[in-house]
Amino acid sequence: MAEKGTVQETAVVGRWYFGGLASAGAACCTHPLDLLKVHLQTAQTKGGGSATKMAVTIVRTQGIRALYNGISASIGRQRYDVPIIGDCASGVAFQDHCFIGVFENITRNIQCYKHVFDGAFRVYKEEGFVKLFRGAEMATFRAILMTVGQIAFYDQSKQLLISWGVIKDNMIGHFTASTIAGTIATALTQPFDVLKTRLMNAKPGEFRGIGHCIMVTAKLGPMAFYKGFVPAFVRLAPHTILTFIFFEQLRKNFGYTVVLTRRED
């Protein structure tokens, strides 16, 4: 029973693992776009080329299944979205994405390995434990901005648009809010994404550090930091949309009800 001067309300909240399930499902749908983005970002040419031409080349030379190279590592890294979705804190993103760096490295070089576990074992055996975290600094900075861009802007966009009467708390509203979040997240993270990808794919001794990587990339022109922006957006926007739609549907259908108490206005 509510105390005097307070009001009790009920809310349906998601379970702790819904974030990972939603992210993994979205990754299965958007992985080919992520693979094209990586190929474009590591191209040593000005302009970065065309995503369509790159896709055609991959399919012709390696087959249609090559577009899903690295899917096991991609799904593996999504498990770290479990504690992040629903907990919009850069500190959580920092801790979790230090470990995501391991899966990122394997995803970027998956053509060299049979699967994610083979990749992790071979990197550890041939290059050492530290090499598993190559590029983790950029992955961490990118993760912090990604957390802000996706989760914070999704929640705020949804709340504001609902309060203004523009959308309702339904699938169309979730689609609208997640599209806004995906656009902002791509713009915030693309420079760090380019640097992270180049560092993770660098040959031994190619870059002396993050500063050197930035200088080398800058020589290709200002737009070099936005190489692969279109496939990155095309990949990230659907991934963000699908992740939050999956999460909201899991929350509504399989979540649990909690009672919230607030003071009367």
Secondary structure, 3 states (H helix, E strand, C coil): CCCCCEEEEEEEECCCCHHHHHHHHHHHHHHHHHHHHHHHHCCCCCCCCCHHHHHHHHHHHHCHHHHHCCHHHHHHHHHHHCCCCCCCCHHHHHHHHHHHHHHHHHHHCHHHCCCHHHHHHHHHHHHCHHHHHCCHHHHHHHHHHHHHHHHHHHHHHHHHHHHCCCCCCCHHHHHHHHHHHHHHHHHHHHHHHHHHHHHHCCCCCCCCCHHHHHHHHHCCCHHHHHCCHHHHHHHHHHHHHHHHHHHHHHHHHHCEEEEEEEECC
